[in-house]
């Protein structure tokens, strides 16, 4: 089979930042603060800080690797080259299964906000429509992501302003003791909040389509993560101030805040913003999974036909395969456990990324190796906070992938040097 053509380098810094923002400002920001507050008690902001540090460590490792080897596939490609075929496969398979689960969960959240009671069918339609956008080429994907990201960022900043205008929910009193916290609860909250950050890797998985990647990728990762951190910190402070103890019991904190501020119109506005945010995140995620599938197919770790590129320079077969699997999931799978399962796969992916970054020579490193070690340990720590059932299911699905690779590729496989 002839080798696949390379993807086209058409994305600039603004495009890459837009894709990073679109991927991160998705379903998590509308749903994760309630469960995180329930776990962290009055230590929600410290839990957010821990999640941000873990995200920053992983982002630094990913950006460092992508700047040295700007190819499709992210940590799959880096892990394969620097650690060997098996670690690379584990990273790639963890990303594919984790982010496919994320796509299904985000699509379901979109459907739940758009048309309650008909979530699954709305989600399926959204997956198909956004897959068609991605099939039009990465330039169209970036243009759409830019528009959606601007709308969502503006809306979330408006929520912060509205929240600041509300009176504090809880007035300190001797009769109402402050909410407590435990170290385990704070770490569990950090693990939940990490799910809301995990989108900056989309820039690295699109590394083969970015212009001047050695400058663009690190800059885009830092900018998108920084903007999201500021927004999340502002939302956490405003939600704690405005909802008080009620934040720990709500499943839709932004909706509750908007309803308290301006009534039914606020609820409708937040639902509309949630639909836009989920659409932006789903668009970026499907593109990222398709590129990782392309990289794995090039090496034979997934069926080689998925390595085919269309006349528009798009991994069309991979995009279609992702859309089919996600559509099937939203129609038939119980989606309540997908967030924890997704976090497991993504943390495996970033763990391998940090180990790969540790092996980089001095001239390619932007940070000391100690940061890669801290990043790997942080991923391991957050995995231990996930529900045991999700970890067991994740290990089982990883094992199925390993068995499949053993049967189709063998124990070694070849290692291809990545372009510098």
Secondary structure as GFF3:
##gff-version 3
##sequence-region A 1 420
A	DSSP	alpha_helix	13	24	.	.	.	ID=ss1
A	DSSP	alpha_helix	27	40	.	.	.	ID=ss2
A	DSSP	alpha_helix	44	68	.	.	.	ID=ss3
A	DSSP	alpha_helix	75	82	.	.	.	ID=ss4
A	DSSP	alpha_helix	85	114	.	.	.	ID=ss5
A	DSSP	alpha_helix	119	135	.	.	.	ID=ss6
A	DSSP	alpha_helix	138	164	.	.	.	ID=ss7
A	DSSP	alpha_helix	183	197	.	.	.	ID=ss8
A	DSSP	alpha_helix	201	205	.	.	.	ID=ss9
A	DSSP	three_ten_helix	207	209	.	.	.	ID=ss10
A	DSSP	alpha_helix	213	243	.	.	.	ID=ss11
A	DSSP	three_ten_helix	244	248	.	.	.	ID=ss12
A	DSSP	alpha_helix	253	262	.	.	.	ID=ss13
A	DSSP	alpha_helix	264	298	.	.	.	ID=ss14
A	DSSP	three_ten_helix	304	307	.	.	.	ID=ss15
A	DSSP	alpha_helix	316	332	.	.	.	ID=ss16
A	DSSP	three_ten_helix	335	337	.	.	.	ID=ss17
A	DSSP	alpha_helix	338	358	.	.	.	ID=ss18
A	DSSP	three_ten_helix	362	364	.	.	.	ID=ss19
A	DSSP	alpha_helix	369	385	.	.	.	ID=ss20
A	DSSP	alpha_helix	388	408	.	.	.	ID=ss21
###
